[in-house]
Amino acid sequence: MSNEYPDLIRLCIGGERRTGGDGQTLPVENPATGEVIGRVAAATAGDTEAAAQSSARGFREWSATPAFRRYGLMRDAARLLRERAETVARLITLEQGKPLREARAEVALASDLIEWFAEEARRLYGRVIPSRQEGVTQTVMPHPVGPTAAFTPWNFPINQAVRKVSAALAAGCSIVLKGPEETPASCAELVQAFHDAGVPVGVVNLLYGNPADISSALIAHPAIRKISFTGSTAVGKHLASLAGRHMKRATMELGGHSPVIVTRDADVAAVIELIAAAKFRNAGQVCVSPTRFIVHEDIAADFTEAFVAKARALTLGSGLDEATGMGPLVNEKRRAAVRSIVADALDRGARLASGGAPVDGPGYFFEPTVLVDVPVSARIMNEEPFGPVAPIVTFAEIEEAVAETNRLDYGLAAYAFARDPQDLARLRSGVEAGMLTINHLGLSHPELPFGGIKDSGIGSEGGEEALEAYTYPRLVTERAIA
């Protein structure tokens, strides 16, 4: 066990830190070494039931708490998380593998997200609708939908959870958070910050364990009224169908395959400086990671050369080493998946420009990889790679680039770099994605919507749009009686 890492991460139900009902635990690995550094408690069916009931009790108190009070408690939670930032960042790096500077940025953004949603709690305004009759008032006010259940992944153990928790709490909802077993300690620290800030018992509950068992139980539970999930499209569709069966609201932030269009007049050096860092951030394990590079044929050679240079310059190693440029993949399963998708591309005629293989030694490292001449039939052009692999293809006319961008059923994020006004207009109007960033990187700010279309999901987890799914409009129409 690591002396920096807790021996056991517990569930949190009704404000109580506890082991699972049958005492079972799951191992937690450091992906940079492959060693077990701690264990996490696994919830039983009884624990899941207790969490749902606790959330129902917490909702009754929290929904009646004045918005200004909710705002203050959430602000305190953000402050506490900032004060603990270095400790939490080190936990993220130990259990997830990303470099410390990325982990610190994740905690900083999490604090900002809590603060932003806290401010929104004070601005859940309603409206008065003019009546057709004398003496009648008609008001519409947003009301919290009820206890919610949220399911979050391991790649951003704080920031995937904090969006759901913060939006729920701002709206006046309680929440049962099913955290990631691979990265449980940092998620537990997030929940602890809310508890230490004084958020009432039962408002934020935390479970770990068998994902299928917990999700099916919570979605079907009569106390739970809203579902939020971040993860793969296949799992998201299954959970959405369960939610629909029980008439539960659902927000789904699912898989993506984010295209990057680079036109002939783009500044190659400036583009590479931004986009290579985005590609290899968190070893490519990012839902909005750039995954298909669609580059104009006139600049493709220069673009590839510069991209390869960036990839080869990255220092691989433990995220705790400040010199590390890219950490490991989260586990051997993920590394095997990346190796398989690269091998498939090469078998279909792609050429390897750089990298392409696992790194010998401890941990789950994979070389930063650049592929060229990648056929559309290759899996990497159709499946989210979720790893440090950049396939580069070329185009001649802007319509070809837009067509390739829209070819897949994904529509989460897209990136474009261009100067020509006509190209820019075509990109703005033609790219099918929930989020499009042009000539810079700017997708994850708290005030911006965050979500996709098509198979990439339903709803938003950022901006004021995020609160819509946690509230419903209550109409009260009333005639005054003398």
N, C-alpha and C positions, 0 to 999 in steps of 0.2 A: 504494500500500500504506500501511496505517496504521502509524505508528511505535510504537503501543501493541500492535500485533497481529503475531504471527509471520508471516514471509513464507511459510513452508511448515510445515504440520503433518504429521508423519510417522506411519507405522504403527509399532507396537511389537510385535515378535515375538521371543520368547526373550530379552527384556530389551534388545534392540537397536532403536534408533530408525532407521528406514530408509524410503527411498522405495519406491514400487511397483516390481515387477520390470521393467515396461516404461517406467517414468518418467512415466507419465501422472498428471496432477493435475486437480483440479476447483476452480472458483472459490468463494470464500466472500464473501458480501455483508454489508454493514452495512445492515439493513433501514430504518434511520432516514434513510439517504441514497441507497440503491440502488447505492452504489459498491462495487467489489471491493476488499476490504481484505487478502486473503491467498489462499492456495491450500492444498488438502489432497491428500495422496497417495492414489491409487486402487490398491487391491490387485488383483493378478492371481490367476488360479487357482492358480499356484504359491505365491503369498503366503498364500492361504487354507489350502492344504495344509500349509505350513510352520507356520502358527499352530496348526492342529489337532494336529500332531505335537509342537510345543512344549508345548501344553497337556497332552498325554498324559505327557510327561516331567515337567512341573511337578506333575501330580497325584500321581505316585509319591512325590515328595519331600514335598509339602504334606500329603497324607493320612497320612503317617507322622510328621508334626510334632506333638508333644504339644499338646493343646488350650490349655494355659496359655501356651505359646510363641506360638501363633496369636493368642491374646488380646493379648499384649504388642505384637506387630508391628502388629496392627490399631489398637490404641490409639495407637501412634506415628504411623500414617498419619492418624488423625483430628487429632492435634496439628499435624502438618505442614500439613494442609489449613486448619486455623484460622489458623495463622501466615501463610498465603498468601491469606487470604480476600479482601482488597481487590484484589489482582492478579487472582484468579480471577473475582471478581464483575465487574470491568471487562471481562474477556474475554467473559463471558456477555452483558453488555449490548451490547457492540460487535457480536457475531455473532447475537444473538437479538432484541435490541431492548427487553427489559423494563427498567423503571426500576432504577437502581442499588440502591435500598432492597430491591426484590424479589429482585434478584440476590444481595445480601448475605444475605438471609434464606434463600435456597436453599443457599448454601454453609454457613451455620450449621447448617441442618437436616441437610445431608449429613454434617457432622462428627458430629452427634448420632447419626445412623443407624449410622455406622461403629462408634462407641463402644458403642451398644446391642447390635449384633450381636456385637461382640467379647466383651461380657459373656456373651452367650448361648453362645458357643463353649465357655465353661467349664461350661455347664449342660446339655450334651447327655447327660442321664442315661439309663441303661437301667433294666431291672427284672429281678428274680428271680421266677420263677413257681414256686409250690410244686409238687413232683412227686407223681405218683401211686405212685411206687415208691421204696423205700429205696435210698439211695446214688446217686440221680440228681439232678443239678442242671440247671436250665433257666434260661438267661439270654437276654435280648433286649437287644441294643445297637444304637443308631443308627450306621450306617456311611455315609460319603460315597458318593453314587451314581456319581461319576466326573466327567470333564471336562464342562463345560457350555458352551453357546453362548447368548449374550444379544444381543438386538436392541433398540436404544433410539431414541426419537424426539428431535426438536429442541426441543420446547417447554420441557422441563426437562432440559437437557443433563447436569447433574450428578446431580440427584435421581432421575431415572429409571434411570440407570446404577448409582448407588451402592447402591440396594436390592438389585439383582441381584448385584453384585460382593461386597457385604458378606455377604449370606446364603450365597453359594457358599463364600466363604473361611471363614466361621465353621463351616460344616459339614465343611470339609476338602476341598472341591472346587477344582479350577482352573477357569479361565474364558477363553473367547475372546469379547471384547466387540466387537460390530459397532456402532460409534458413528455418530452422525448427521453427514452431510456438510455440512449447513447450519450446524452449531454444533460444529466439531471441536476447537477449541483448549481449551475448558473441560473437555471430556471427557478430553482428553489430560493435562490437569493433574491430574485425579482419579487416573488411572492412575500418573502420575509420583509422586504422594504415596505410593502403596503401594510402588512400587519403591524410593523413597528411604528408606522406613521399614525396608527389609530383607526384604520378602517375596521369596522365592526366584525366580530367573529361570524364566520359563515359566509361572508360576502365573496371571499376569494378562497377557493379550495383547490388542492393540487393532488393529482393521481399519476401514478406510473403503473405499467404492467402490460398485459396482453392487449394490443390496440384493438383487435377485432371484438374481444369480449367487452371492453370498456365502452367502445363507441356504440355498439349495438344496444347495450343496456341504457346508456345515457340518452341516446336519440329516442328510444321508445319510452323513456320515463315520463310520466304525466307532469312532473314538476318542471321539466325542461321545455322551454318555449322557443329557443333560438339555437342554431348550430353554426359554428364557424370552423372551417378546416383549411389548412395549408398543406399541400402535398401533391402527389401524383394525380394525373387526370383519371386513371383507372380507379383508384381508391376514392377520389372525389365524386365520381359518378355513382359509385356504390353508396356512399354516405348520403348523397343528395337524394337518391331513390328511397333510402330509409326515411329521410326527413320528410319527403313528400308523402310517404305512406302514413305518417303520423301528423301531417299538416303542420310541420315545423318550418319556420323560416330558416334559410340557409345562405351563408356567404361562403363562396368557394374560391380560394386563390390557388390555382392548379398549375400544371406544367406549362412550359414555354419552349420556344426555339427561336430566340431573339436574333433577327437579321441585322446586319450592319451594311448599309449601302454607302459606298464611297465613290463619288462621281469624279469625272475627269479633272475638274478644276479644284478639287480638295487639296489642302495643304497636307501632304503625306506625313511629314515629320510631326506636325501638330496632332494629326489624327492618331498616329501610332502611340504617341506619348500618352494619350488618354485611353485609347481602346485596348492596348495591350495590358495595361494595368488592370482594366476592368475585366478582361478575359481571364487573367490568372489570379484575380482576387479570390481568396478562399479556395484556391485550387480549382476554380471553375464551378464550385458547388454553390451556385447562386441561382435563384429562380429567374432573375433577369440578366444572367450572364450572357454576353454576346456569343452567339453560337454558329452563325453562318456569315461569313464575310464575303459580300457581293461587291466586287471591286471592278471599276472600269478597266477594260483591257489595256488602255494606253498607260496606266500607272501601276498595273498589277505586279510587274517585276520589281519596281522600286518598293512597293508596299510590302511584298513578300520578304524581300531582303531585310527591310527594316524590322519587320515583325519577328523574323528569325533571330536577328541580333538581340532583340529584347528578350526573347524566350531563352536564348543561351546565356544571357547575362544574369538570369535569376539565380539566386543562391537558395538551394533547398536545404531544409533542416528543421529542427525543433522550433516551434513558434516562440519559445521562451528566449531564444537567441535573437537579440536585436538586429543582427546582421541578416537574418532569414528573410528572403523575398517571397517564398512560397512554402507553405507547410504541406503535410501529407493529406491524402484522402482519408475519409473518416474511418474506413475499415477495409478488410480484404475483399469483401463482397463488392464494394464500390470500385476498388482497384481492378478486380477481375472484369467488371462490366466495362470499364474504360478500355482495358486491353482488348476486349472482344470487339468493341466498336471500331477501334483503330485497325485491328486485323481485318475486319470486314471491308473497310474502305480500301486498304491496300490490295486485298484480293480482287476487288472490283476495278482496279486500275488507277487508284489515287497514288500520288508520289509523296514520299516522306521528305519534307524539307528540314525538319528538325525534330529531335526527341523520338517518341514512339514506343517507349518501353518502361516497365517498372524499374525502380532503382533497387539495386542489391543492398542487403543489409536490413536492419530492424526497421519497423514502421511500415506505413502503407504509402510510400512515395511513388509518384509517377512523373516521368520527365515532361516538362512543358513541351507540347507537341504542335507542330504546324504541318498541315496537309495541303497539297495543291492538286489541281486537275481532278477534283473529286467529282465523280459522277452523281447525278441526282438520285440514282438507284441505291447509293450507299446508305446504310442505316444512319450514319451520322448526319445525313442531310434530311432525315425524316424523324429521328428519335432524339429527344433531349439528351445530350451527352453527359451533362452534369460532371464534368471533369476538365482538366487543363488541356483541351484539344481544340485547335482552331482550323476549320476547313475553309480554304479560300477558293472561290469560283469567280469567273469574270462575266462581264456583260458589255454590250456595245451601245445599246439605247436604253434610256431611262425606263421605258415600258417593260423591257425584259427584267430589269431589277425589281420593279414593283410587282410584276407577275410572280417572280421567284419568292419575294417576300410574302405574298398572299397565298402561295401554293398549299401550305399546310393548314390543318384545322386549328393550329395554335394561334393565339392573338394576345399575348401578354405585353411584351415590350419590343420596341424596335428602335434602331439607331440610324441616323443618316448624317452624312457630311457632304455639303454642297454649297455652291455660291450662286450659280445661275438662277435667276428669279423664276424661270419656267420650270426648272427641275425642282426647286423648292416648293412651288405651287402644286406640282404633281405629287410630290411626296406627302405634303400636308393633307391633300384630298384623297390620295389613293391608297396609302398604307393602312391595312386593316389590323389595328392593335389598340389595346386599351390605353397604352402609353407610348408616345413617340417623342424622342429627344433628338433635336437637330443641332449639330455643330457644338455640342457640349454634352456633359453627362449631368442629368438633374432629375432623377425619378423618385427619390425616397424621402423627400422633405415632408415633415408632418402635415403641412397644410395642403399637400397635393393628393388627389385621388390615387389609389394604388390598387389596380385590378386589371383583369383581362376580359376578352370576349371569346366567343367560340369555345373550343375545348380548354381554354385557359381559365375559365371560371365564370362566376356570377357575383356581381356586387363589387364594392370597394372597401379597402381596409385603410384608407387614408383620407385626409381632408374632411370637410363637413359631410361628404357623402357617406362616410363610414358610420355615422351615427344614425342614419336613416333606418338601417336594418335592426337597430336595437330599440327603436321606438315605433309606436303606431299613432296615427292622428286620431284623437278622441274629439268627436263633435258633441258639443252641448248646445242645444237650442232651447231657449227658455222665454216664456211669456210672463211679463210682470203682472201680478194681480194686486189690485188696490186693496 
